[in-house]
Amino acid sequence: MCRKAPGYWRSLGEPKIIHYCSSPKPWDRVDEHGKPPARGELEMVWWQCFLEFQLAPPTAALPLTRAVPRLVSSVQEPREQALPAARDAQ
């Protein structure tokens, strides 16, 4: 799919989310001393968001709106617009 459109990857810009489907996973790597390598900034942001979500009380608002404003707003806006229409249809 992407091989036929070589400009595809260039048009995406800098990656925001990385999914590791192959092995070894980045978190399974070790250096020559058996210690994990230093973590990158993207991985640290992922861990921070993951831990905040896991440790938050079930009724608490997610603190992710500070860290990922575009993602949260793009997900919530269409849903908020769809809810009144669904209520009117009933």
Secondary structure, 3 states (H helix, E strand, C coil): CCCCCCCHHHHHCCCCCCCCCCCCCHHHCCCCCCCCCCCCHHHHHHHHHHHHHHHCCCCCCCCHHHHCHHHHHHHHHHHHHHHHHHHHHC
